[in-house]
């Protein structure tokens, strides 16, 4: 049995196309031509994962590390520790951009740790004009002139500033506009962007409402399928662990669980 892809892998696959080129310039991230999205798991490094992170490979070889924050980060030690781990893993220069939501208008950009100097770029989404972004997307949809920049505008509009609408009204309208997107690929890209960047920072009722809207997309169907397969694989590993601990022969466990001989040898090593 092959290891099922994790949810992060699926999001990364769709983000690769959703963020291709320099579409991130719409939210103030310039000179960032995206080549592909990378999974961000670091199994050998213990890092607190209380915030959403996306890793993108840029055309110039650098990695673009995007962090999503709902509150002001008082210092940059957490981000710095994570970036050092990423740099060690990929042996690439890292460019870190912190995307702040809500009312955050100021946050530290540099960390002076003596011989170690660390710098990030801060983007304050609350300064962007959500009314204008939403009207642009609606106008393009009505004229059948959808652009790659429109998917970024719509995906990040949740966190922009609204003056002609209340925030609740804006959310309702954004969800309605998402439903009007006719192309199934665009729906998948929007789902990946919204869940990849905003899933952990949205209110529970917003998540539920958005899920109802997007639950028919191929993206969410694929995600749910992989979670089921992942659960079955994890259950097989747990059974194999127990059987190995009891001294059951590897070939018997292989037939009983469907795990490969290589996977079982790996589990056996961890028992000792």
C-alpha positions in Angstrom: 0.0 0.0 0.0 1.4 3.4 -0.9 1.3 6.2 1.6 -1.7 8.4 0.9 -1.0 12.1 0.2 -1.8 14.4 3.1 -4.2 17.3 2.9 -1.2 19.7 2.6 0.1 17.9 -0.5 -3.3 18.3 -2.2 -3.5 22.0 -1.3 0.1 22.4 -2.6 -0.8 20.7 -5.9 -3.7 23.1 -6.6 -1.8 26.2 -5.3 0.9 25.6 -7.8 -1.5 26.5 -10.6 -3.6 28.9 -8.6 -0.6 31.1 -7.8 1.4 30.7 -10.9 3.3 33.7 -12.2 3.1 37.0 -10.3 -0.6 37.0 -9.3 0.4 37.7 -5.7 1.2 41.3 -6.7 -2.6 41.8 -6.2 -2.1 41.7 -2.5 1.2 43.6 -2.4 3.7 40.7 -2.8 5.8 41.8 -5.8 8.6 40.2 -7.8 7.5 36.8 -6.7 7.0 34.6 -9.8 5.7 31.3 -8.4 6.9 28.0 -9.9 5.3 25.5 -7.5 4.0 25.0 -4.0 5.9 22.8 -1.6 4.7 20.7 1.3 5.8 22.3 4.6 6.0 19.3 7.0 9.3 19.0 8.8 9.0 15.6 10.6 12.4 15.9 12.3 12.0 19.5 13.5 9.6 20.3 16.4 8.0 23.7 15.5 4.8 25.1 17.0 2.2 25.0 14.2 -0.3 27.6 15.5 -0.3 29.6 12.3 -1.0 28.8 8.7 2.1 28.6 6.4 2.5 28.1 2.7 5.9 27.4 0.9 6.3 28.4 -2.7 9.2 27.9 -5.0 10.1 31.1 -7.0 11.5 31.2 -10.5 14.8 32.7 -9.2 15.3 29.6 -7.0 14.3 31.2 -3.7 11.5 29.9 -1.5 8.6 32.2 -0.6 7.4 31.5 2.9 3.9 33.0 3.5 2.6 33.2 7.1 -1.0 34.1 8.0 -1.4 36.0 11.3 -4.6 37.3 12.9 -2.8 39.0 15.8 0.4 41.1 16.0 3.5 38.9 16.3 5.5 40.4 19.2 8.8 39.0 18.1 10.1 36.9 15.2 11.7 34.0 17.0 9.0 31.5 16.0 9.2 32.5 12.3 13.0 32.5 12.5 13.2 29.0 13.9 10.9 27.7 11.2 12.8 29.4 8.4 16.1 28.1 9.6 14.7 24.6 9.5 13.3 25.1 6.0 16.6 26.6 4.8 18.5 23.6 6.2 16.1 21.2 4.5 16.1 22.8 1.1 19.4 24.6 1.1 17.7 27.7 -0.5 17.4 31.3 0.4 14.1 32.1 2.1 11.9 35.1 1.6 9.3 35.3 4.4 6.1 37.4 4.0 3.7 37.7 7.0 0.1 38.4 5.9 -1.7 40.2 8.7 -5.5 40.3 8.9 -8.1 42.2 10.9 -6.9 45.4 12.5 -3.2 44.7 12.7 -1.4 47.8 11.1 2.1 47.5 12.6 4.4 44.6 13.5 8.2 43.9 13.8 10.1 43.2 10.6 13.6 42.5 11.9 15.1 40.4 14.6 18.6 41.3 15.8 20.0 38.2 17.6 23.6 39.3 17.5 25.5 37.4 14.8 22.1 36.2 13.4 20.0 38.9 11.6 16.5 37.9 10.5 14.1 40.0 8.4 10.5 39.5 7.1 8.1 41.5 5.0 4.8 42.4 6.4 1.7 42.8 4.3 -1.4 44.3 6.0 -4.5 42.9 4.2 -6.7 45.2 6.3 -5.3 48.1 4.4 -6.5 46.8 1.0 -9.8 48.0 -0.5 -12.2 45.0 -0.2 -15.1 47.0 -1.8 -13.0 47.7 -4.9 -11.7 44.1 -5.1 -15.2 42.6 -4.9 -16.6 45.0 -7.4 -13.8 44.2 -9.8 -14.4 40.5 -9.6 -18.2 40.9 -10.0 -17.7 43.1 -13.0 -15.3 40.6 -14.7 -17.7 37.7 -14.0 -20.6 39.6 -15.5 -18.5 40.3 -18.6 -17.0 36.7 -18.7 -13.6 38.3 -18.4 -12.3 36.2 -15.4 -8.5 36.6 -14.7 -6.0 34.9 -12.5 -5.7 38.0 -10.4 -9.5 37.8 -9.8 -9.1 34.5 -8.0 -6.5 36.1 -5.7 -8.8 39.1 -5.1 -11.8 36.9 -4.2 -9.8 34.5 -2.1 -8.3 37.2 0.1 -11.2 39.6 0.1 -12.3 38.0 3.4 -9.5 39.9 5.1 -9.6 43.3 3.4 -11.1 46.6 4.5 -14.8 47.3 3.7 -16.4 50.7 4.1 -19.5 50.4 1.9 -20.5 47.0 3.5 -20.4 45.6 7.0 -18.0 42.8 7.4 -20.9 40.3 7.7 -22.5 41.7 4.5 -19.1 41.4 2.7 -18.7 37.8 3.8 -22.2 36.9 2.5 -21.5 38.6 -0.8 -18.1 37.0 -1.2 -19.7 33.6 -0.7 -22.4 34.4 -3.2 -19.8 35.5 -5.8 -17.8 32.3 -5.2 -20.9 30.3 -6.1 -21.2 32.2 -9.4 -17.7 31.1 -10.6 -18.7 28.8 -13.5 -15.4 27.0 -14.2 -14.7 23.9 -12.1 -11.0 24.5 -12.2 -11.4 28.0 -10.9 -13.6 26.6 -8.1 -10.9 24.2 -7.2 -8.2 26.9 -7.2 -10.4 29.1 -5.0 -11.0 26.3 -2.6 -7.3 25.6 -2.3 -6.5 29.3 -1.8 -9.3 29.9 0.8 -8.6 26.8 2.8 -4.9 26.9 2.4 -4.6 30.5 3.6 -7.7 31.3 5.6 -9.1 28.0 6.8 -7.6 28.2 10.3 -8.4 31.9 10.9 -12.0 32.0 9.9 -14.8 31.8 12.4 -16.5 28.4 12.8 -19.8 29.6 11.3 -17.8 31.1 8.3 -16.0 27.8 7.8 -19.3 25.9 7.8 -21.0 28.3 5.4 -18.0 28.2 3.0 -17.8 24.4 3.2 -21.4 24.1 2.1 -20.7 26.3 -0.9 -17.5 24.5 -1.9 -18.4 20.9 -0.9 -19.3 20.0 -4.5 -15.9 21.0 -5.9 -13.6 18.3 -7.1 -11.0 19.8 -4.7 -13.0 19.0 -1.6 -14.0 15.6 -2.9 -10.3 14.8 -3.5 -9.4 16.0 -0.1 -12.0 13.9 1.7 -11.0 10.8 -0.3 -7.4 11.3 0.7 -8.3 11.7 4.4 -10.2 8.4 4.3 -7.3 6.7 2.6 -4.8 8.3 5.1 -6.9 7.0 8.0 -6.9 3.5 6.6 -3.2 3.6 6.2 -2.6 4.9 9.7 -4.9 2.1 11.1 -2.8 -0.5 9.1 0.4 0.9 10.6 -1.0 0.7 14.1 -2.0 -2.9 13.6 1.4 -3.7 12.1 3.1 -2.1 15.1 1.2 -4.3 17.5 1.9 -7.4 15.5 5.6 -6.6 15.2 5.8 -6.1 19.0 4.3 -9.6 19.4 6.9 -11.1 17.2 4.6 -12.0 14.3 6.7 -12.7 11.1 7.0 -9.8 8.7 5.6 -11.7 5.7 2.4 -12.5 7.7 2.0 -8.9 8.6 2.6 -7.8 5.0 -0.3 -10.0 3.8 -2.6 -9.0 6.7 -2.2 -5.2 6.5 -1.2 -4.5 2.8 1.8 -2.5 3.9 5.0 -2.9 1.9 8.1 -4.8 3.1 10.0 -1.4 3.2 7.3 0.2 5.4 7.4 -2.8 7.8 11.2 -2.7 8.1 10.9 1.0 8.9 8.4 0.3 11.7 10.6 -2.6 13.0 13.5 -0.2 13.3 11.5 2.2 15.4 10.6 -0.6 17.8 14.2 -0.9 18.9 
